Each structure stands twice: as C-alpha cells, then as structure tokens.
C-alpha cells in the first residue's frame, strides 16, 4: 500500500512493506503513526523493536497498534482505552458523555481528541474501533481498573441518549420534520449500544434504568433483546415504568392480560404518552385474540382520551384501527375515510412512522377494490420517508403498522 506514504523514499517504503508482509491493515495503521516509513520500520524491527521476528500476520498488525498507542499523547491514550466500552459505532456526544469525567478527560475536549484518533487511524471515520484496536484498548481499560466504571457510565449515557431521542422524535408534539428524522436516525445508529447497555442493566439489576431504556428504544423502532423484556420487570420497577413494561411485554407476546393490566395501571394516573401507546396496543392485541368487545371498548376510550389531550399520533392510530375494522366488514368507503383521516393527523403531527402506516392503510384499501396503480402510488410515498429515517419498514411492536 505505498499510496499511504506518497513522497517518502522508495527504499524505506519497500522495507516497511516487507517488514509487515504487505498486510493492508498493518500498512494502513502504520500510515497513521505520523512518522516517516523509515522511522516506523526502525521502531518495529531490530533487536529492540516492537515486532518479534516470529510474529505472524496478526502479531504484525498488533505491533503497529502498539506503536500507534505509544505515539499518542496521554489524554489520547485515556480516550482510546475508554472507547473500548462501545459495542459498535458511536457518535461524539455519546463518547463525551461516557468517556469524559471532568478530571483527566473533560467532556468538551473529547470531539477534538476523537479527531486525533481518527487521524491516527485507530478509530474509523464512522467512529468505531477496528477489532484488533478494540481488543488492545480493552486490555488497557482493564489494566487501568476502569472497565466496570465505564460500563456503568455507558448504561446511563445510552439511556439518556435514547430518552432524548424519544423526546425529540415522539413526545415533542408538532416537532419540525428534520428534527424528528435526526432523532430517529440517531436512535437506529446506536442500536448496538442500546443492546450492550441493556446487558449491563441486567447484570447490575438496574430495573428502572433498563426499563426506561427499553421503552424509549422500542418506541423509536429499535429492537431489544427478548430477555430484557422478560427479566427486567421481575427485578422490580416503580409505578408508570412497571405498567408500561406490562404493555411492552404483552405486545411482544401477543397476550391480552399483561397489556390490559398495564393500561389499567396507566389509566389510573391520567393521560400520558404511554397510556396512548397502551390503548393502541390493547386494541390490536384484543382484536388479534378475538376479544372484540374489549377491543372496541378500549378503542372508544382511546379516541376520547387522545382527543381531550390533543395527542395526534394516538388519534391517528385510532383512525387506522377504525379503518381496519371497516375494511374487514367490507365497508370500503368508510375504511378509506378513516385511513385518509389518519394520514391527515399523522402529517399534522409530523410523525414519519405514523405517516407510513397510514399510507399503507390507503394502499390496502386501494388493493381491495382492484386499483393497484393507486396502491402502488401510496406505497411509493412511503419509500422516501423510510429512507430518511433509516428504516426498511416500521417493524417495532409499538408502531401503528
């Protein structure tokens, strides 16, 4: 990979390439060492070099990582080892929240130090650690005695990030479209961190923190491990958290009883976003299980409560449910009217996934009467929205689809 060392003496480049057996990753990492290729070869080779004569390919890559680490400034080394706590790709705000401690590493300086690590090729441009770099950094993290501390910080910071995303994408009513999209995309990009944080919550018995993360993530369309939904409520959680957890668990199982228990508990506290979610979930689960009378009762309660609280997304969900029932009864004009009303409400609320769900209802109505061109137009209308929010389809159990 001589392109990494353009302008350097050819003999030095060839010597380094021979020393590293031309391994692309080793050469790319060497290019980030901010030394001429001859100096890099000197530091790696020789009697006192970092590269043992018997090193295999993996050993050669590791030797370059060690050299890159040696050349970092002290605070850059601290940041690199702390970044090992991340499961996958992360962003600068999350890195600052997890790795900045106000002492040796201030939160405000993390973005600048991240850029230095990217320049050193130890962190990718998408903010992730390569496998061999992550393993080396994780060893340094354990040596520093910070592993458990950083995992606890990671849990809290990821929960805060998801609650912020949920607030911006779902709870803030009539939020401008670009803001909703930004929060939805961030939530999806941090999915690996969500799952890693939930693993820590289970290890530590952090029921409240874990459930807050679960419900914010699932409301954003991010899948969570099944065992988190099963085990976290059993660890104990207060009030609204416990009731919303019952709704989530009932949705995941397709079971009426947990959803009903959750809705009843939420209803006793007055209307909230989560009661709207619970009502919509109860309607779908009840009808799916043949409990039509109970489903209709919850649908009526949802319409009255959401209208009184001006919850446009919950109202859109209610209109979709009315449309589904009308379509099942063969009342096509009524189904089209309800789906159109749902789309209007979803657009007024600016909720991307509710808009997609309403467009799909309209497509289903068009298919029913054989107007496949109209159905195709409605489905085509979902594609730019799904692309904008980084989804193939709104697959989470709390979506209206």
C-alpha positions in Angstrom: 0.0 0.0 0.0 2.6 2.6 -1.0 -0.1 5.2 -1.6 -0.2 5.7 2.2 3.4 7.0 2.0 3.3 9.2 -1.1 6.6 11.2 -1.5 8.5 9.0 1.0 11.8 7.4 -0.1 11.0 4.2 -2.1 13.6 2.1 -0.2 12.0 3.0 3.2 8.5 2.2 1.9 9.7 -1.1 0.5 11.4 -2.0 3.7 8.3 -1.3 5.8 6.2 -3.3 3.3 8.5 -6.3 3.6 8.6 -6.0 7.4 4.8 -6.1 7.5 4.4 -8.7 4.7 2.3 -6.2 2.8 -0.7 -6.7 5.1 -3.1 -3.9 4.1 -4.5 -3.3 7.6 -1.0 -3.2 9.1 0.2 -0.7 6.5 -2.9 1.5 6.9 -2.4 1.6 10.6 1.3 2.4 10.1 0.3 5.3 7.9 -1.5 6.8 10.9 1.6 6.8 13.1 2.7 10.3 11.9 6.3 9.1 11.3 8.2 8.6 8.1 8.1 5.0 6.9 11.8 4.5 7.6 11.3 5.6 11.3 8.3 3.3 11.6 10.4 0.4 10.3 13.1 1.2 12.8 10.7 1.3 15.7 9.1 -2.0 14.7 12.2 -4.0 13.6 15.6 -4.7 15.0 16.7 -6.3 18.3 14.7 -4.0 20.5 11.8 -3.4 18.2 8.1 -4.0 18.9 7.8 -6.7 16.2 9.1 -10.1 17.2 10.9 -12.0 14.5 8.4 -14.9 14.8 5.3 -12.7 14.6 2.5 -13.9 12.3 0.1 -11.7 10.4 -2.0 -10.9 13.5 1.1 -10.2 15.5 2.4 -7.7 12.9 -0.9 -5.8 13.0 -0.8 -5.8 16.8 2.7 -4.4 16.8 1.6 -1.5 14.7 -1.3 -0.8 17.0 1.2 -0.8 20.0 3.4 1.7 18.2 0.4 3.9 17.3 -0.6 3.8 21.0 2.9 4.7 22.2 2.9 7.8 19.9 -0.4 9.1 21.3 -0.5 12.0 23.9 -1.5 10.9 27.4 -5.2 12.1 27.1 -5.5 10.5 23.7 -4.4 7.2 25.3 -7.1 7.6 28.0 -9.8 8.2 25.4 -8.7 5.3 23.3 -8.9 2.8 26.1 -12.3 4.1 27.3 -13.7 3.9 23.8 -13.3 0.1 24.1 -16.5 0.1 26.1 -18.6 0.7 23.0 -20.1 -2.3 21.2 -20.1 -0.8 17.8 -20.3 2.7 16.1 -20.9 5.6 18.4 -21.1 9.4 18.0 -19.2 12.3 19.5 -21.9 13.4 22.1 -22.2 9.8 23.4 -18.4 9.4 23.5 -18.2 12.6 25.5 -20.9 11.5 28.0 -19.3 8.1 28.6 -15.6 8.9 28.4 -15.4 12.5 29.8 -15.1 12.5 33.6 -14.4 16.2 34.3 -11.0 15.2 35.6 -8.2 13.8 33.4 -10.5 13.9 30.4 -13.0 16.7 30.1 -16.2 16.1 28.1 -15.7 19.2 25.9 -12.3 18.0 24.6 -13.5 14.6 23.6 -14.5 15.6 20.0 -11.1 17.1 19.3 -9.3 14.0 20.7 -11.6 11.8 18.7 -10.4 13.6 15.5 -6.8 12.9 16.5 -7.5 9.2 16.9 -9.2 9.2 13.5 -6.2 10.8 12.0 -4.0 8.1 13.7 -6.3 5.5 12.0 -7.0 3.9 15.4 -10.7 5.0 15.1 -12.6 4.8 11.9 -14.2 7.9 10.3 -17.6 6.5 11.3 -16.4 6.5 14.9 -15.8 2.8 15.6 -12.8 0.8 16.8 -11.4 -1.8 14.5 -11.4 -5.3 16.0 -7.7 -5.5 16.8 -7.6 -2.0 18.2 -10.6 -2.6 20.3 -9.0 -5.7 21.8 -5.8 -3.8 22.6 -7.8 -0.9 24.1 -9.9 -3.2 26.2 -6.8 -4.7 27.8 -5.6 -1.2 28.6 -9.0 -0.4 30.1 -8.9 -3.4 32.4 -5.3 -2.6 33.4 -6.4 0.9 34.4 -9.2 -0.6 36.6 -11.9 1.4 34.7 -13.8 -1.4 33.0 -16.8 -1.6 35.4 -16.9 2.1 35.9 -17.1 2.8 32.2 -19.8 0.1 31.6 -21.9 1.8 34.3 -21.4 5.2 32.7 -22.2 3.7 29.3 -25.5 2.3 30.6 -26.6 5.7 32.0 -25.4 7.7 29.0 -27.1 5.4 26.5 -30.4 5.6 28.4 -30.1 9.4 28.5 -29.4 9.4 24.7 -32.4 7.3 23.9 -34.7 9.3 26.1 -33.5 12.5 24.4 -34.2 10.9 21.0 -37.6 9.7 22.1 -38.4 13.2 23.4 -37.4 14.8 20.2 -39.0 12.3 17.8 -42.2 11.3 19.6 -43.0 13.3 22.8 -42.4 16.8 21.4 -45.7 17.5 19.6 -45.7 19.1 16.2 -41.9 18.8 16.1 -40.4 20.0 12.8 -39.8 17.1 10.4 -36.0 17.4 10.2 -35.7 17.3 14.0 -37.8 14.1 14.2 -35.8 12.5 11.5 -32.5 13.4 13.1 -33.5 11.8 16.4 -34.9 8.7 14.7 -31.7 8.2 12.7 -29.5 8.6 15.8 -31.6 6.1 17.7 -31.2 3.5 15.0 -27.5 4.2 14.6 -26.9 3.4 18.3 -28.8 0.1 18.3 -25.7 -1.9 19.2 -25.0 0.4 22.2 -28.6 0.0 23.3 -28.3 -3.8 23.4 -25.0 -3.7 25.2 -26.3 -1.2 27.8 -29.3 -3.5 28.5 -27.0 -6.4 29.1 -25.3 -4.2 31.7 -28.6 -3.3 33.3 -29.5 -7.0 33.7 -26.0 -7.7 35.2 -26.4 -4.9 37.7 -30.1 -5.5 38.5 -30.8 -1.9 37.3 -34.5 -2.4 36.6 -35.6 1.2 36.4 -32.8 2.3 34.3 -33.1 -0.7 32.0 -36.8 -0.3 31.5 -36.5 3.4 30.8 -34.1 2.4 28.0 -36.2 -0.4 26.7 -39.4 1.6 26.3 -37.6 4.6 24.8 -35.8 2.3 22.3 -38.8 0.3 21.3 -40.9 3.4 20.8 -38.1 4.5 18.4 -38.3 1.2 16.4 -35.0 -0.2 17.9 -35.2 -3.9 18.7 -34.3 -5.0 22.2 -33.2 -8.5 23.4 -36.2 -10.7 24.4 -34.7 -11.4 27.8 -34.6 -7.7 28.7 -38.4 -7.6 28.4 -38.8 -10.8 30.3 -36.3 -10.2 33.2 -36.2 -6.5 33.9 -39.8 -6.2 35.1 -39.2 -9.1 37.5 -36.4 -7.1 39.1 -38.9 -4.5 40.3 -39.8 -1.1 38.9 -41.9 1.8 40.2 -45.3 2.9 39.1 -45.6 4.0 35.5 -42.5 2.1 34.5 -43.9 -1.2 35.7 -47.2 -0.6 33.9 -45.6 0.4 30.6 -43.4 -2.6 30.9 -46.5 -4.8 31.1 -47.8 -3.2 27.9 -44.4 -3.9 26.1 -44.3 -7.5 27.4 -47.9 -8.1 26.3 -47.2 -6.7 22.8 -44.2 -8.9 22.5 -46.1 -12.0 23.5 -49.4 -11.0 21.8 -51.0 -11.6 25.1 -54.1 -9.7 26.3 -53.7 -9.9 30.1 -50.4 -8.0 30.5 -51.5 -5.3 28.2 -54.8 -4.9 30.0 -53.1 -4.8 33.4 -50.7 -2.2 32.1 -53.4 0.0 30.6 -55.4 -0.1 33.8 -52.4 1.0 35.8 -51.6 3.8 33.4 -55.2 5.0 33.2 -55.3 5.4 37.0 -52.6 8.1 36.6 -54.3 10.2 34.0 -53.5 10.6 30.3 -49.9 10.3 29.1 -48.0 9.3 26.0 -47.6 5.8 27.4 -51.4 5.5 28.0 -52.0 6.4 24.4 -49.4 3.7 23.4 -51.1 1.2 25.8 -54.6 1.9 24.4 -53.4 1.4 20.8 -51.6 -1.8 21.9 -54.7 -3.1 23.7 -56.9 -2.5 20.7 -54.6 -4.5 18.4 -53.9 -7.3 20.8 -57.5 -7.7 21.9 -58.8 -8.0 18.3 -55.9 -10.3 17.4 -57.0 -12.6 20.2 -60.8 -12.5 19.4 -61.6 -10.2 22.3 -63.5 -7.9 20.1 -65.8 -6.4 22.7 -62.9 -5.4 24.9 -61.0 -4.1 21.9 -63.9 -1.8 20.9 -64.2 -0.5 24.4 -60.5 0.4 24.5 -60.8 2.0 21.1 -63.6 4.3 22.3 -61.6 5.2 25.4 -58.5 5.9 23.3 -60.4 8.2 21.0 -61.9 10.2 23.9 -58.7 10.4 25.9 -56.4 11.3 23.0 -58.8 13.9 21.6 -59.0 15.6 25.1 -55.2 15.6 25.3 -54.6 16.6 21.6 -52.5 13.5 21.1 -52.5 13.5 17.3 -50.4 10.3 16.9 -52.6 8.3 19.2 -55.7 9.7 17.3 -54.1 8.6 14.0 -53.7 5.1 15.5 -57.3 5.1 16.5 -58.4 6.1 13.0 -56.3 3.4 11.5 -57.9 0.8 13.8 -61.4 2.1 12.7 -60.3 1.8 9.1 -59.1 -1.8 9.6 -62.4 -2.8 11.2 -64.3 -1.2 8.3 -62.2 -2.9 5.7 -62.8 -6.3 7.4 -66.5 -5.6 7.3 -66.3 -4.8 3.6 -67.1 -1.1 4.2 -64.6 0.2 1.7 -65.6 3.9 1.6 -65.6 4.0 5.4 -62.2 2.4 5.5 -60.8 4.9 3.0 -62.2 7.8 5.0 -60.6 6.6 8.3 -57.3 5.9 6.6 -57.3 9.4 5.0 -58.1 11.0 8.3 -55.3 9.1 9.9 -52.9 10.4 7.3 -54.0 13.9 7.9 -53.5 13.6 11.6 -50.1 11.9 11.2 -48.9 14.7 8.8 -50.1 17.4 11.2 -48.2 15.7 14.0 -45.1 15.3 11.7 -44.6 11.6 12.8 -42.8 9.7 10.0 -43.8 6.2 11.0 -47.4 7.1 11.5 -47.5 8.6 8.0 -46.0 5.4 6.6 -48.6 3.3 8.4 -51.5 5.5 7.2 -50.2 5.3 3.6 -50.1 1.5 3.8 -53.7 1.5 5.0 -54.7 3.6 2.0 -52.7 1.2 -0.2 -54.6 -1.8 1.3 -57.9 -0.1 0.6 -57.0 0.5 -3.0 -55.8 -3.1 -3.5 -59.2 -4.3 -2.1 -61.1 -2.5 -4.9 -58.5 -3.5 -7.5 -57.0 -0.1 -8.0 -53.4 -1.3 -8.0 -52.0 1.8 -9.5 -53.3 3.9 -6.6 -52.0 1.3 -4.2 -48.5 1.5 -5.8 -48.6 5.3 -5.5 -49.3 5.1 -1.8 -46.6 2.5 -1.2 -44.1 4.6 -3.3 -44.9 7.5 -1.0 -43.5 5.5 2.0 -40.1 4.9 0.4 -38.5 8.4 0.8 -39.8 8.6 4.4 -38.3 5.2 5.3 -35.1 6.1 3.6 -34.9 9.4 5.5 -35.3 7.7 8.9 -33.0 4.7 8.0 -35.7 2.0 8.2 -36.7 -0.6 5.7 -40.1 -0.8 7.4 -41.6 0.3 10.8 -41.1 -3.1 12.4 -41.3 -2.3 16.1 -44.1 -3.7 18.1 -45.3 -0.2 19.1 -45.7 1.1 15.5 -49.1 1.6 14.0 -48.3 -0.7 11.1 
